[in-house]
Amino acid sequence: MLDEFNNKPKRYYSLNKFLREKFGKKTFKINLNADFTCPNRDGTVSYEGCIFCSESGSGDFAGDKNDDLITQFQQIKTNIHKKWPDAVYIGYFQANSNTYAPVSELKNKYEEILKQKNVVGLAIATRADCLNEEVLSYLDELSKKTFLIIELGLQSIHPQTNKLINRGHDLKTFNEAVYKLKKSNIHVVAHIINGLPYENKEMMLETVTHLNKLPINGIKFHMLYILKNTPLAKLYEKEKFPLLTKNEYIDIVCQQINILRPNIVVHRLTSDPNLNDLIAPKWLKNKFQLLNAIDDELSKRNIDQKKNEY
């Protein structure tokens, strides 16, 4: 498997490869902040949010919510266009829960981005409990017009972990959301976090084993990190629970890839914390060094996702 970003062979099905196969050219996601909220923040489920989530609602690198969506889009696109003038774009609604609003509002915001030149699709990050029947009907309609990615946060399959992190919905809700979305032509991506408090390696592998049984199309691997001014930071200060070392994280991701279905696209291999707010682990500061180390370890172990059989 060849990754078109750095022209190096990959032992997993990378997002760069998948998008190159689908659109025939370099494709970029443009991170947007549409100023949505979240049921885990507005009191519908909780006021606290997931304990790891920053004030930006996991949108630290999205556009400025004080700017309109077109301004955000054009600012980011302009920088990309300088290096990749022939690229195409996917509008990525990243911050908070991006299906948690009336359909009329969703339609206005999504389709405003779809009208922009060279936009070939949308990626929408949300929660499994933010997909009512009206929203699902609209997403089905939208999927017939454009390439549509729906990203669902799972984090872990283990109920004790999800209670601790204040996830706010159970595994059954996530599973049902995946099957409902797959009734439409939607590319479903699951987010998981390695290193959640008090989980061991076997538990993290079990999460991927479970996802292998669901009709997902993609996965995002994250390393747990601790940011200032989050409930997780308070828990870490109080309990000093162990964080994964860099080598432990590499080992776990390699084993997860080793059991991952070959047709599941790896959208992300690690986290992108805001370094100004990062408390720990400090080794996450060098993302590309980590990615290279994962590649090297996969090669050393002769692990190749495309050879997995299911």
C-alpha positions as CSV (number, residue, x, y, z in Angstrom):
1,M,0.0,0.0,0.0
2,L,1.5,3.3,-1.1
3,D,0.9,6.6,0.8
4,E,0.7,9.4,-1.7
5,F,1.7,12.0,0.8
6,N,5.3,10.9,1.2
7,N,5.5,8.3,-1.5
8,K,6.5,5.6,1.0
9,P,4.9,2.1,1.1
10,K,2.5,1.7,4.0
11,R,1.5,-1.5,5.7
12,Y,-2.0,-0.2,6.5
13,Y,-4.8,1.2,4.3
14,S,-4.1,4.9,4.6
15,L,-6.5,7.7,4.1
16,N,-4.2,9.3,1.5
17,K,-4.3,6.2,-0.5
18,F,-8.1,5.8,-0.2
19,L,-8.8,9.3,-1.3
20,R,-6.3,9.1,-4.2
21,E,-8.0,6.0,-5.4
22,K,-11.5,7.6,-5.1
23,F,-10.8,11.0,-6.6
24,G,-7.7,10.5,-8.7
25,K,-5.8,13.4,-7.1
26,K,-4.6,14.9,-3.9
27,T,-7.6,15.4,-1.5
28,F,-7.5,17.5,1.6
29,K,-9.9,17.9,4.5
30,I,-10.5,21.5,5.5
31,N,-11.3,21.7,9.2
32,L,-14.3,23.9,10.1
33,N,-16.0,25.1,13.2
34,A,-19.7,25.6,12.6
35,D,-20.3,26.6,16.2
36,F,-22.5,23.7,17.1
37,T,-22.8,22.5,20.7
38,C,-23.1,19.0,22.2
39,P,-25.7,17.2,24.3
40,N,-22.9,16.3,26.7
41,R,-22.3,20.0,27.3
42,D,-25.7,21.7,27.1
43,G,-27.4,19.7,29.8
44,T,-29.3,17.2,27.6
45,V,-27.0,14.5,28.7
46,S,-24.5,16.3,30.9
47,Y,-22.9,19.7,31.5
48,E,-19.5,18.3,32.0
49,G,-18.7,16.8,28.5
50,C,-16.3,14.0,28.0
51,I,-13.5,14.4,30.6
52,F,-10.8,14.6,27.9
53,C,-12.5,17.2,25.7
54,S,-11.2,20.8,25.5
55,E,-13.3,23.9,25.4
56,S,-13.1,23.8,21.6
57,G,-15.0,20.5,21.6
58,S,-12.1,18.6,19.9
59,G,-11.8,21.3,17.3
60,D,-8.5,22.8,18.4
61,F,-7.3,23.0,14.8
62,A,-10.6,23.9,13.1
63,G,-11.4,27.3,11.9
64,D,-12.3,30.3,14.1
65,K,-16.0,30.0,15.1
66,N,-16.2,33.8,15.0
67,D,-15.6,33.7,11.3
68,D,-18.3,32.5,8.9
69,L,-17.8,29.1,7.3
70,I,-16.8,30.5,3.9
71,T,-14.1,32.7,5.5
72,Q,-12.8,29.7,7.4
73,F,-12.8,27.5,4.3
74,Q,-11.1,30.0,2.0
75,Q,-8.3,30.8,4.6
76,I,-7.3,27.2,4.9
77,K,-7.8,26.4,1.2
78,T,-5.6,29.3,0.2
79,N,-2.6,27.9,2.1
80,I,-3.1,24.4,0.6
81,H,-3.6,25.7,-2.9
82,K,-0.1,27.3,-2.9
83,K,1.5,23.8,-2.7
84,W,-1.3,21.7,-4.3
85,P,-3.0,23.9,-7.0
86,D,-4.8,20.9,-8.5
87,A,-6.1,19.5,-5.2
88,V,-9.8,18.8,-4.3
89,Y,-11.3,19.3,-0.9
90,I,-13.6,17.7,1.7
91,G,-15.2,20.1,4.1
92,Y,-14.6,18.7,7.6
93,F,-17.1,19.8,10.3
94,Q,-14.9,19.0,13.2
95,A,-15.7,20.8,16.4
96,N,-18.4,19.5,18.8
97,S,-21.4,17.4,17.6
98,N,-22.1,18.4,14.1
99,T,-25.5,16.8,13.6
100,Y,-26.8,18.3,16.9
101,A,-29.1,21.0,15.4
102,P,-32.3,21.3,13.4
103,V,-32.1,19.9,10.0
104,S,-32.7,23.3,8.5
105,E,-29.5,24.6,10.1
106,L,-27.5,21.6,9.1
107,K,-28.7,21.9,5.5
108,N,-27.7,25.6,5.4
109,K,-24.2,25.0,6.8
110,Y,-23.4,21.8,5.0
111,E,-24.6,22.9,1.6
112,E,-22.9,26.2,1.8
113,I,-19.6,24.4,1.8
114,L,-20.7,22.0,-0.9
115,K,-21.2,25.0,-3.2
116,Q,-17.5,25.9,-3.0
117,K,-15.2,25.2,-6.0
118,N,-13.5,21.8,-6.0
119,V,-15.4,20.5,-2.9
120,V,-16.0,16.7,-3.5
121,G,-17.5,15.8,-0.2
122,L,-18.2,16.4,3.5
123,A,-16.8,14.8,6.7
124,I,-19.1,15.3,9.7
125,A,-17.9,14.5,13.2
126,T,-20.7,13.7,15.7
127,R,-22.0,11.4,18.4
128,A,-24.0,8.3,18.0
129,D,-26.8,9.8,20.1
130,C,-27.1,12.8,17.8
131,L,-28.7,11.0,14.9
132,N,-32.5,11.2,15.1
133,E,-34.7,9.9,12.3
134,E,-35.0,13.4,10.7
135,V,-31.3,13.8,10.6
136,L,-30.7,10.3,9.3
137,S,-33.2,11.0,6.5
138,Y,-31.4,14.2,5.5
139,L,-28.0,12.4,5.6
140,D,-29.3,9.8,3.3
141,E,-30.5,12.5,0.9
142,L,-27.1,14.2,1.2
143,S,-25.2,11.0,0.6
144,K,-26.9,10.7,-2.8
145,K,-25.4,14.1,-3.8
146,T,-21.8,13.9,-2.6
147,F,-19.2,11.7,-0.9
148,L,-20.2,11.7,2.8
149,I,-18.2,10.7,5.8
150,I,-19.7,10.4,9.3
151,E,-17.3,10.2,12.1
152,L,-18.6,8.7,15.3
153,G,-16.8,8.8,18.7
154,L,-16.7,5.4,20.4
155,Q,-13.4,5.7,22.4
156,S,-13.9,2.3,24.1
157,I,-16.3,-0.6,24.1
158,H,-15.9,-1.0,27.9
159,P,-18.8,0.3,30.0
160,Q,-16.7,1.1,33.1
161,T,-14.3,3.2,31.0
162,N,-17.1,5.1,29.2
163,K,-18.7,5.8,32.6
164,L,-15.4,7.1,33.9
165,I,-14.8,9.4,30.9
166,N,-18.5,10.6,31.1
167,R,-19.1,9.5,27.5
168,G,-22.9,9.8,28.0
169,H,-24.1,6.9,25.8
170,D,-23.6,3.2,25.7
171,L,-22.2,0.7,23.2
172,K,-25.6,-0.3,22.0
173,T,-26.3,3.2,20.9
174,F,-23.1,3.3,18.9
175,N,-23.7,0.0,17.2
176,E,-27.2,1.0,16.2
177,A,-26.0,4.2,14.8
178,V,-23.5,2.4,12.6
179,Y,-26.1,0.1,11.1
180,K,-28.5,3.0,10.5
181,L,-25.9,5.0,8.7
182,K,-24.8,2.0,6.6
183,K,-28.3,1.8,5.1
184,S,-27.2,4.8,3.1
185,N,-24.1,5.2,1.0
186,I,-22.1,6.7,3.9
187,H,-18.5,6.2,4.8
188,V,-18.6,5.5,8.6
189,V,-15.5,6.2,10.7
190,A,-15.1,5.2,14.3
191,H,-12.8,7.1,16.8
192,I,-11.1,5.2,19.5
193,I,-8.7,6.3,22.2
194,N,-5.8,4.2,23.4
195,G,-4.5,4.7,27.0
196,L,-7.8,5.6,28.6
197,P,-7.5,5.5,32.4
198,Y,-7.1,2.0,33.8
199,E,-7.5,0.2,30.5
200,N,-4.9,-2.5,29.7
201,K,-3.7,-3.6,26.3
202,E,-6.2,-6.4,26.1
203,M,-9.1,-4.1,26.5
204,M,-7.8,-1.8,23.8
205,L,-7.4,-4.7,21.4
206,E,-11.0,-5.9,22.3
207,T,-12.3,-2.5,21.1
208,V,-10.8,-3.0,17.7
209,T,-11.9,-6.6,17.6
210,H,-15.5,-5.4,18.2
211,L,-15.2,-2.8,15.4
212,N,-14.1,-5.4,13.0
213,K,-17.5,-7.0,13.3
214,L,-19.3,-3.8,12.5
215,P,-19.8,-2.4,8.9
216,I,-17.5,0.6,9.5
217,N,-15.3,1.9,6.7
218,G,-12.7,3.7,8.6
219,I,-11.0,4.2,12.0
220,K,-9.1,6.9,13.8
221,F,-6.6,5.9,16.5
222,H,-5.9,8.4,19.2
223,M,-3.5,8.5,22.1
224,L,-5.0,9.8,25.3
225,Y,-3.5,13.2,26.1
226,I,-4.2,15.5,29.0
227,L,-4.9,19.2,28.4
228,K,-5.1,22.1,30.8
229,N,-8.5,23.1,32.2
230,T,-10.2,19.8,31.5
231,P,-11.8,17.3,34.0
232,L,-9.2,14.8,32.9
233,A,-6.5,17.1,34.1
234,K,-8.1,17.3,37.5
235,L,-8.4,13.5,37.6
236,Y,-4.8,13.0,36.5
237,E,-3.6,15.4,39.2
238,K,-5.6,13.6,41.8
239,E,-5.0,9.9,40.9
240,K,-1.8,10.0,38.8
241,F,-3.0,7.1,36.7
242,P,-0.4,5.7,34.4
243,L,-0.2,7.0,30.8
244,L,1.1,4.9,27.9
245,T,4.8,5.3,27.0
246,K,5.7,6.0,23.4
247,N,6.8,2.4,23.0
248,E,3.7,1.0,24.6
249,Y,1.5,3.1,22.2
250,I,3.5,1.9,19.2
251,D,3.1,-1.7,20.3
252,I,-0.6,-1.4,20.8
253,V,-1.3,0.4,17.5
254,C,0.8,-2.3,15.6
255,Q,-1.2,-5.1,17.2
256,Q,-4.5,-3.3,16.4
257,I,-3.5,-2.9,12.8
258,N,-2.6,-6.6,12.8
259,I,-6.2,-7.5,13.6
260,L,-7.9,-4.8,11.5
261,R,-9.9,-5.8,8.5
262,P,-8.0,-5.0,5.3
263,N,-10.9,-2.9,3.9
264,I,-11.0,-0.5,6.9
265,V,-9.3,2.8,6.1
266,V,-6.9,4.2,8.7
267,H,-7.8,7.8,8.9
268,R,-5.5,8.6,11.7
269,L,-2.7,6.9,13.7
270,T,-2.2,9.3,16.6
271,S,-3.5,12.4,18.2
272,D,-2.9,16.1,17.5
273,P,-3.0,17.9,20.8
274,N,-2.8,21.7,21.2
275,L,0.8,21.8,22.4
276,N,0.2,25.1,24.3
277,D,-2.2,23.3,26.5
278,L,-0.6,19.8,26.6
279,I,0.2,18.5,30.1
280,A,1.1,14.9,29.1
281,P,2.4,12.9,27.5
282,K,5.2,15.1,26.2
283,W,6.3,12.5,23.6
284,L,3.2,13.4,21.5
285,K,4.9,16.7,20.6
286,N,6.7,15.1,17.6
287,K,3.9,13.6,15.5
288,F,6.0,12.7,12.5
289,Q,8.7,11.0,14.5
290,L,5.9,8.9,16.1
291,L,4.4,8.0,12.7
292,N,7.8,7.0,11.3
293,A,8.3,4.9,14.4
294,I,5.0,3.1,13.9
295,D,5.9,2.5,10.2
296,D,9.3,1.1,11.2
297,E,7.8,-1.2,13.8
298,L,5.1,-2.5,11.4
299,S,7.9,-3.4,9.0
300,K,10.1,-4.9,11.7
301,R,7.2,-7.2,12.7
302,N,6.1,-7.9,9.1
303,I,2.6,-6.7,9.9
304,D,0.5,-5.8,6.8
305,Q,-3.1,-5.0,7.2
306,K,-3.9,-6.0,3.6
307,K,-2.9,-9.6,4.4
308,N,-5.5,-9.9,7.1
309,E,-8.4,-12.2,6.3
310,Y,-12.0,-11.9,7.5
